[in-house]
Amino acid sequence: MDGLADWTSSASALLALDIEQADIAEILELARNVKRAVTNPAAIVAVYLLGVAVGRGADPREAAARLADLTDRWSGATCDWRD
C-alpha cells in the first residue's frame, strides 16, 4: 500500500469511516483544479464541502462533478481568504 492509501486507511479507521467507495484520485483532482482556478485555501474548503455533502447523503461523484463545474465556470474573481 502506498503512503497516501495507508494514511487514508488509517485516518478513516480512526474516524470510524467506511471509505471503500471514495475515489481518492477524483478528490485530489478536484482540489488541484480548485487551487488553480480559485485560490489555494479554496481547495481545502472544496474538499471539506464535498465531505459534508456526501455525509448528508449526496452521491460522491455527482457532488464532485458539481463542484468541478463551478470551478470550470469560475471567472477568475479574486478570493482573499483573509477577508
C-alpha positions, 0 to 999 in steps of 0.5 A: 500500500502506498503512503497516501492509501495507508494514511487514508486507511488509517485516518478513516479507521480512526474516524470510524469511516467506511471509505471503500467507495471514495475515489481518492484520485477524483478528490485530489483532482478536484482540489488541484483544479480548485487551487488553480482556478480559485485560490489555494485555501479554496481547495481545502474548503472544496474538499471539506464541502464535498465531505459534508455533502456526501455525509448528508447523503449526496452521491460522491461523484455527482457532488464532485462533478458539481463542484468541478463545474463551478470551478470550470465556470469560475471567472477568475474573481479574486478570493482573499481568504483573509477577508 
